[in-house]
Amino acid sequence: MAPKRLPTHTRQKTARILVVDDGPEHLLALKAVLTRVGYDVVTAEGYHEGHAALRGDRFDLMISDLSLNEQKGQGLLLAGEAKRGRPAPSVLLVGSPQGLKNAAPLLRKCVDTYLSKPLSLKRLVQGVARSLRGRKLAAAAP
């Protein structure tokens, strides 16, 4: 059986994506998939590395788990910090259905797209494309 082909994006400029997770294996997997699709991916392990990356660079999209370093909601705090940046990146948050339900009021303020676990590669790639739709890419900015 042939391997599934992942959709590719058709932007002329490559979107810069920050992926934040507290699991090194998740970071490697997400980076591999998103790089294969054609994005420029930077990874950060946990809240503090994610915070430092946001302060030191510009991104078109930040993908984060809702819970980082075993602290519920730290991904949401990081999303709020990302939205204070100029230009603010789009934010895609991943979490358990129950966690996303509990955070719903805050999600509406600082999260553009949220996906519930378990997460398929196809849903991830589609969520990234939806989050980036209509954005002027940081890579294209002066």
C-alpha positions as CSV (number, residue, x, y, z in Angstrom):
1,M,0.0,0.0,0.0
2,A,1.4,3.4,-1.0
3,P,2.0,6.0,1.8
4,K,-0.5,8.8,2.1
5,R,0.5,12.0,0.5
6,L,0.1,15.1,2.6
7,P,-1.3,18.2,1.0
8,T,1.2,21.0,0.3
9,H,0.7,24.7,0.6
10,T,1.1,26.8,-2.5
11,R,2.4,30.1,-1.1
12,Q,5.3,31.7,-2.8
13,K,6.9,32.7,0.5
14,T,7.4,30.1,3.2
15,A,5.4,30.6,6.4
16,R,7.4,30.6,9.6
17,I,5.9,28.4,12.3
18,L,6.8,28.1,15.9
19,V,5.9,24.8,17.4
20,V,5.8,24.6,21.2
21,D,5.4,21.3,23.1
22,D,6.9,19.8,26.2
23,G,7.5,16.5,24.5
24,P,10.7,16.3,22.4
25,E,9.3,13.4,20.4
26,H,6.2,15.5,19.5
27,L,8.4,18.4,18.5
28,L,10.4,16.2,16.1
29,A,7.3,14.6,14.6
30,L,5.5,18.0,14.1
31,K,8.6,19.6,12.6
32,A,9.2,16.7,10.2
33,V,5.6,16.8,8.9
34,L,5.4,20.6,8.6
35,T,8.8,20.9,7.0
36,R,7.8,18.1,4.5
37,V,4.7,20.1,3.6
38,G,6.9,23.2,2.9
39,Y,6.9,25.3,6.1
40,D,9.9,26.9,7.9
41,V,9.6,25.4,11.4
42,V,11.2,26.4,14.7
43,T,10.6,24.3,17.8
44,A,10.6,25.2,21.4
45,E,10.5,22.7,24.3
46,G,8.1,24.0,26.9
47,Y,6.7,27.4,28.0
48,H,10.0,29.2,28.7
49,E,11.6,28.3,25.4
50,G,8.4,29.2,23.6
51,H,8.3,32.6,25.4
52,A,12.0,33.3,24.5
53,A,11.4,32.3,20.8
54,L,8.4,34.7,20.6
55,R,10.4,37.5,22.0
56,G,13.4,36.9,19.8
57,D,11.8,36.3,16.4
58,R,8.8,36.8,14.1
59,F,6.4,34.0,13.2
60,D,3.3,33.7,11.1
61,L,1.9,30.9,13.3
62,M,2.4,29.5,16.7
63,I,1.2,25.9,17.4
64,S,1.1,24.9,21.0
65,D,-0.3,22.3,23.3
66,L,-2.8,23.6,25.8
67,S,-0.8,22.1,28.7
68,L,2.9,22.6,28.8
69,N,5.3,21.3,31.4
70,E,2.4,19.5,33.1
71,Q,0.7,22.9,33.8
72,K,-2.8,23.1,32.5
73,G,-3.4,26.2,30.5
74,Q,0.2,27.3,30.0
75,G,-0.2,27.0,26.2
76,L,-3.1,29.4,26.5
77,L,-0.9,31.9,28.4
78,L,1.7,31.6,25.7
79,A,-1.1,32.2,23.1
80,G,-2.0,35.5,24.9
81,E,1.7,36.5,24.9
82,A,1.9,35.7,21.2
83,K,-1.1,38.0,20.4
84,R,0.6,40.9,22.1
85,G,3.5,40.7,19.5
86,R,3.5,43.0,16.5
87,P,2.8,41.6,14.1
88,A,0.9,39.0,16.1
89,P,1.1,35.5,14.7
90,S,-1.9,33.3,14.2
91,V,-2.3,30.8,17.0
92,L,-3.3,27.1,16.7
93,L,-3.8,25.4,20.0
94,V,-4.1,21.6,20.5
95,G,-5.7,20.0,23.5
96,S,-8.0,17.4,24.9
97,P,-11.7,17.9,24.2
98,Q,-12.3,18.5,27.9
99,G,-9.5,21.0,28.2
100,L,-10.6,23.0,25.2
101,K,-14.1,23.0,26.5
102,N,-13.0,24.4,29.9
103,A,-10.9,27.1,28.2
104,A,-13.5,28.1,25.7
105,P,-14.1,31.7,26.9
106,L,-10.3,32.5,26.8
107,L,-9.8,30.6,23.5
108,R,-12.0,33.1,21.7
109,K,-9.8,36.0,22.7
110,C,-6.4,34.7,21.6
111,V,-6.7,31.5,19.6
112,D,-7.4,31.5,15.9
113,T,-7.8,27.7,15.5
114,Y,-8.0,24.9,18.0
115,L,-7.8,21.2,17.3
116,S,-8.7,18.4,19.7
117,K,-6.7,15.3,20.4
118,P,-6.1,12.8,19.0
119,L,-4.7,14.7,16.1
120,S,-4.3,13.3,12.7
121,L,-1.6,14.6,10.4
122,K,-4.2,15.5,7.8
123,R,-6.2,17.6,10.4
124,L,-3.0,19.3,11.5
125,V,-2.0,20.3,8.0
126,Q,-5.5,21.5,7.2
127,G,-5.6,23.5,10.5
128,V,-2.3,25.1,9.7
129,A,-3.5,26.1,6.3
130,R,-6.7,27.5,7.7
131,S,-4.8,29.5,10.4
132,L,-2.5,31.0,7.8
133,R,-5.1,31.8,5.2
134,G,-5.2,35.5,4.3
135,R,-2.0,36.5,6.4
136,K,0.8,38.6,5.0
137,L,3.8,36.4,5.9
138,A,6.5,37.6,8.2
139,A,9.1,36.2,5.7
140,A,7.7,38.7,3.2
141,A,7.7,41.7,5.6
142,P,10.7,44.1,5.6
